[in-house]
Structure formats: C-alpha cells, structure tokens
Amino acid sequence: ERIKSDALLLFVSFVWGSGFIAQSIAAQSMGNFTFNGVRFFLGAVFLAVLLGRKIRFEREHLKGVLIAGVLLFAASTLQQIGLETTTAANAGFLTGLYVVIIPLMLWLFGRETIHWTTWTAAILAVIGTLFLSTGGAFKPAAGDWFELAGAFVWAGHVIMVGKMSRKMNNLQFAMGQFAVTAVLNSLGAILLERNTAPLPPAWGAVLYSAIFPVALGFTLQVIGQRNAPTTDAAILFSMEAVFAALLGYLLLKEQLLPLQIFGCFLIFAAMLLAQFRQFLSFMVVDSHSD
C-alpha cells in the first residue's frame, strides 16, 4: 500500500508539472481569480457527477474541508500576488521550501519524530529546487515575502490533506475543498477582475487544468496521502518542478542549464532517499520472515 501511494503521489507531481504549461497560456488573457475559480468549479462538478447520490458531509468533517479549501485558495493567491513583484524563479524556489517546512511544523507542533533520512532528503530537495529554479543565482525581490508566506500555507494544506484523507471519503473531501476554493476565487474575480476578457485559447488551458491538475491531481493527492507519511509526500511533490522543467524544455523549447539539470538530479536523489528508510524496514521484515 505504501509503494502504491508513493507511486500515485509521484504521478500527481507529473500531472501538476504539466499544469504549468496550461497556466502560462491562460495567464496571458485571464486573471488568476477567474482562472482558479473556473477550474476548481469544474473540478468540483466533475467529482459531484462521479459521486452522484453519495455526496454527504458529516458535521464533524465540515471544519476540515473548509480549512483545506481556504488554505488552497490562500496559497495560490499569495503565490500569484508575489509573482507581481518577483521572478518566477524566486517563486519556484521559495514555494519549494514547504518540503522543509512540513517536517519542521510536524516536529514543532505535532511532536512527531522525524527520521534523519527525511531531514537530509528535504534539504537535498530544497538545494535542488534552488539550482533548478534560479540556476544558483537568487536575487531577492519585494514579492519574495508573499511567496515565503505561501510556502507555509502550502505546507499547512499538505498536512491538512494528510489528516483528512484518513478520516473521510477521499472523493467527498476533494470535492468539498474544490467547492470552497471555487467560491472564494469567484468572489475575488467579481470584485477585482470584472474587465477580464479571456481569449479562446485560454479556455482550452482552463479545461485541461480543470480535468488534470485539479480533478485528477488534487483528488489523487488525497487518495495517495491516505497511506503515505506527510513528509514523504512533500518530498515526492518536489518532483513537480522537475517535470515542469522537462516538459517546458520538450514542449515550449525552454532552456535548461547544466546547473539546473544538476538540480533535477538532486531532487530525484532526495526522492530516493526518502524511500530509503522504508526499504530498510522492508528488508528487515523480509529477513525475519525467512
């Protein structure tokens, strides 16, 4: 079950990475609130159709669903606000810091014991993200504070998903957080983006993003985190930057410098190291059974 969950979360990273291409297309003619509002609304509708008459939320679960939706909205909004006064490279690196923030929060507030392999893998992933996103040259900008705040919110969202995925039906939880995020983004679009006039190509990007990164990606995230430690999930999610860079290189003809390629290898090494402890445990159990 653990191996299946990790494989599922790695696939989620790939799906999210592919979403950057759609987002870059939509951003040319569509506001952030409009884009997120529409795609999360479509994602919620898609899951509602799958669930049919099985849609039911227990009162004890509503708080968790609401918090997850608010965190998802806040994280994406902070990221977008930061991008107005910083570079995409800085945003990618600072957002990736949630890989270290998650075990730190679980250690400080959850009183969880974090294995040394997890700390090492998290630090490797952060260094790899630095090289991949910035090419090793980080230049501070005003919007970096918003990106850093967003990293803490993303960390909170991953932790919340990990908790709620073990408490309630995964599809219902995913649909619930999508609905909350869609409503909040729709309010933002009505208040701040009234003059937005999306071009036809943007709607194709919205549809792709609604089906894959949202409906498929965020839903499989919930299912995958059910049997995977939250810290491992965070490290696996750092592969999103690698997939985004590779797809950008293959499809958008974006450049990849040698140091960026080295960053990809560091993130990949971090992912393998995160699985090292589980592999050792499996070997010990297997040897005892023999």
Backbone hydrogen bonds, N-H to C=O, Kabsch-Sander energy under -0.5 kcal/mol:
donor,donor_aa,acceptor,acceptor_aa,energy
5,S,1,E,-2.3
6,D,2,R,-2.4
7,A,3,I,-2.4
8,L,4,K,-2.2
9,L,5,S,-2.4
10,L,6,D,-2.1
11,F,7,A,-1.9
12,V,8,L,-1.9
13,S,9,L,-1.9
14,F,10,L,-1.6
15,V,11,F,-2.4
16,W,12,V,-2.9
17,G,13,S,-2.4
18,S,14,F,-2.0
19,G,15,V,-1.0
19,G,16,W,-0.6
20,F,16,W,-0.6
20,F,17,G,-1.1
21,I,18,S,-0.8
22,A,18,S,-0.9
23,Q,19,G,-2.5
24,S,20,F,-2.2
25,I,21,I,-1.5
26,A,22,A,-2.4
27,A,23,Q,-2.3
28,Q,25,I,-0.9
29,S,26,A,-1.5
30,M,26,A,-1.5
35,F,31,G,-2.6
36,N,32,N,-2.8
37,G,33,F,-2.6
38,V,34,T,-2.5
39,R,35,F,-2.2
40,F,36,N,-2.3
41,F,37,G,-1.6
42,L,38,V,-2.6
43,G,39,R,-1.9
44,A,40,F,-2.2
45,V,41,F,-2.3
46,F,42,L,-2.5
47,L,43,G,-1.9
48,A,44,A,-2.2
49,V,45,V,-2.1
50,L,46,F,-1.6
51,L,47,L,-2.5
52,G,48,A,-2.4
54,K,51,L,-2.1
55,I,52,G,-0.9
56,R,54,K,-0.6
58,E,56,R,-0.5
61,H,58,E,-1.7
62,L,58,E,-0.9
62,L,59,R,-0.6
63,K,59,R,-0.6
65,V,61,H,-2.1
66,L,62,L,-2.6
67,I,63,K,-2.6
68,A,64,G,-2.4
69,G,65,V,-2.2
70,V,66,L,-2.4
71,L,67,I,-2.6
72,L,68,A,-2.3
73,F,69,G,-2.2
74,A,70,V,-3.0
75,A,71,L,-2.7
76,S,72,L,-1.7
77,T,73,F,-2.0
78,L,74,A,-2.7
79,Q,75,A,-2.0
80,Q,76,S,-1.8
81,I,77,T,-2.6
82,G,78,L,-2.4
83,L,79,Q,-1.6
84,E,80,Q,-0.5
84,E,81,I,-1.1
85,T,82,G,-1.5
91,A,87,T,-2.3
92,G,88,A,-2.5
93,F,89,A,-2.0
94,L,90,N,-2.9
95,T,91,A,-2.4
96,G,92,G,-1.4
97,L,94,L,-1.1
98,Y,95,T,-1.6
99,V,96,G,-1.7
100,V,97,L,-1.6
101,I,97,L,-2.2
102,I,98,Y,-2.2
104,L,100,V,-1.7
105,M,101,I,-2.8
106,L,102,I,-2.4
107,W,103,P,-2.1
108,L,104,L,-2.5
109,F,105,M,-2.8
110,G,105,M,-1.0
112,E,106,L,-2.3
114,I,112,E,-0.6
115,H,113,T,-0.6
118,T,115,H,-0.9
119,W,115,H,-1.6
120,T,116,W,-2.4
121,A,117,T,-2.4
122,A,118,T,-2.5
123,I,119,W,-2.3
124,L,120,T,-2.4
125,A,121,A,-2.3
126,V,122,A,-2.0
127,I,123,I,-2.4
128,G,124,L,-2.6
129,T,125,A,-2.3
130,L,126,V,-2.2
131,F,127,I,-2.3
132,L,128,G,-2.6
133,S,129,T,-3.0
134,T,130,L,-2.3
135,G,131,F,-1.4
136,G,130,L,-1.1
137,A,134,T,-1.3
138,F,136,G,-0.7
139,K,137,A,-0.6
143,G,85,T,-1.4
144,D,141,A,-1.5
145,W,142,A,-1.2
146,F,143,G,-0.5
147,E,143,G,-1.7
148,L,144,D,-2.6
149,A,145,W,-2.3
150,G,146,F,-2.4
151,A,147,E,-1.7
152,F,148,L,-1.4
153,V,149,A,-1.7
154,W,150,G,-3.0
155,A,151,A,-2.0
156,G,152,F,-2.1
157,H,153,V,-2.2
158,V,154,W,-2.3
159,I,155,A,-2.2
160,M,156,G,-2.4
161,V,157,H,-2.7
162,G,158,V,-2.1
163,K,159,I,-1.8
164,M,160,M,-2.8
165,S,161,V,-2.4
166,R,163,K,-1.0
167,K,164,M,-1.6
168,M,164,M,-1.7
173,F,169,N,-2.3
174,A,170,N,-2.5
175,M,171,L,-2.5
176,G,172,Q,-2.3
177,Q,173,F,-2.4
178,F,174,A,-2.1
179,A,175,M,-2.2
180,V,176,G,-2.1
181,T,177,Q,-2.3
182,A,178,F,-2.7
183,V,179,A,-2.2
184,L,180,V,-2.2
185,N,181,T,-2.3
186,S,182,A,-2.3
187,L,183,V,-2.1
188,G,184,L,-1.8
189,A,185,N,-2.5
190,I,186,S,-2.3
191,L,187,L,-2.1
192,L,188,G,-2.4
193,E,189,A,-2.1
196,T,193,E,-1.3
202,A,199,L,-1.2
203,W,199,L,-0.9
203,W,200,P,-1.0
204,G,200,P,-0.9
205,A,201,P,-1.4
206,V,202,A,-2.2
207,L,203,W,-2.3
208,Y,204,G,-2.1
209,S,205,A,-2.5
210,A,206,V,-2.5
211,I,207,L,-2.0
212,F,208,Y,-2.8
214,V,209,S,-2.2
215,A,210,A,-2.5
216,L,211,I,-1.3
217,G,212,F,-3.7
218,F,213,P,-1.1
218,F,214,V,-1.1
219,T,214,V,-0.9
220,L,216,L,-2.5
221,Q,217,G,-1.8
222,V,218,F,-1.4
223,I,219,T,-1.9
224,G,220,L,-3.2
225,Q,221,Q,-2.5
226,R,222,V,-0.5
226,R,223,I,-0.7
227,N,224,G,-1.0
233,A,229,P,-2.2
234,A,230,T,-2.0
235,I,231,T,-1.7
236,L,232,D,-2.4
237,F,233,A,-2.2
238,S,234,A,-0.9
238,S,235,I,-0.6
239,M,236,L,-1.5
240,E,237,F,-2.0
241,A,238,S,-1.0
242,V,238,S,-0.6
243,F,239,M,-2.5
244,A,240,E,-2.5
245,A,241,A,-2.1
246,L,242,V,-2.5
247,L,243,F,-2.7
248,G,244,A,-2.2
249,Y,245,A,-2.1
250,L,246,L,-2.3
251,L,247,L,-3.1
252,L,247,L,-0.7
252,L,248,G,-1.1
254,E,248,G,-2.2
261,I,257,L,-2.2
262,F,258,P,-2.1
263,G,259,L,-1.8
264,C,260,Q,-1.8
265,F,261,I,-1.8
266,L,262,F,-2.0
267,I,263,G,-2.2
268,F,264,C,-2.2
269,A,265,F,-2.5
270,A,266,L,-2.3
271,M,267,I,-2.1
272,L,268,F,-1.9
273,L,269,A,-2.5
274,A,270,A,-2.0
275,Q,271,M,-0.8
275,Q,272,L,-0.7
276,F,273,L,-1.3
277,R,273,L,-0.6
279,F,275,Q,-2.1
280,L,276,F,-2.3
281,S,277,R,-2.3
282,F,278,Q,-2.2
283,M,279,F,-2.2
284,V,280,L,-2.4
285,V,281,S,-2.4
286,D,282,F,-2.5
287,S,283,M,-2.3
288,H,284,V,-2.1
289,S,285,V,-2.0
290,D,286,D,-1.3
